[in-house]
């Protein structure tokens, strides 16, 4: 089961997450986000969380599926 969810997310929805990350970063920059923490509910495998974390601040990613939460910490 674990491999199945990872494959579905990365191959089927990875581009969506990367596009959402770019949009989220633009919004954070526009509003003048100060250092702090962003919470990513439904983080999936952490694609968006990683992009935001690398660019501007700390991120706490949470997902209902334990399998995806494990992947997001890799």
C-alpha positions in Angstrom: 0.0 0.0 0.0 2.8 2.4 0.9 4.4 2.4 -2.6 1.0 2.8 -4.3 0.2 6.1 -2.5 3.7 7.5 -3.1 3.5 6.6 -6.8 0.0 8.1 -7.2 1.0 11.4 -5.5 4.4 11.9 -7.2 3.4 10.8 -10.7 -0.2 11.9 -10.7 -0.3 15.0 -8.6 3.3 16.2 -8.3 2.9 18.9 -10.9 -0.2 20.2 -9.2 1.8 20.4 -5.9 4.7 22.2 -7.6 2.3 24.7 -9.2 0.6 25.3 -5.9 4.0 25.8 -4.3 4.9 28.5 -6.8 1.5 30.3 -6.2 1.9 30.0 -2.4 5.4 31.5 -2.5 4.1 34.4 -4.6 1.3 35.1 -2.1 3.7 34.9 0.9 6.1 37.3 -0.8 3.2 39.7 -1.7 1.9 39.9 1.8 5.4 40.4 3.2 5.5 37.1 5.2 7.7 37.4 8.2 9.8 34.5 9.6 7.6 32.0 11.3 5.8 28.7 10.6 3.4 27.7 7.8 1.2 24.8 8.4 0.5 22.6 5.3 -2.7 20.6 6.0 -3.0 17.7 3.6 0.7 17.9 2.7 0.7 14.7 0.7 4.3 13.7 0.1 5.6 17.2 1.1 6.3 18.7 -2.3 4.7 22.0 -1.5 6.0 22.0 2.1 9.6 21.4 0.9 9.4 24.3 -1.6 8.0 26.7 1.0 10.5 25.6 3.6 13.5 25.9 1.3 12.4 29.4 0.2 11.0 31.3 3.2 10.2 29.6 6.5 9.6 26.6 8.6 6.7 24.3 7.6 4.8 21.8 9.5 3.2 19.3 7.1 0.3 17.1 8.2 -1.5 14.5 6.2 -4.2 12.0 7.1 -2.5 9.1 5.4 0.4 8.0 7.6 2.2 6.7 4.6 2.4 10.1 3.0 3.4 11.7 6.3 6.4 9.4 6.5 7.4 10.3 2.9 7.2 14.0 3.6 9.8 13.7 6.4 12.3 12.1 4.1 
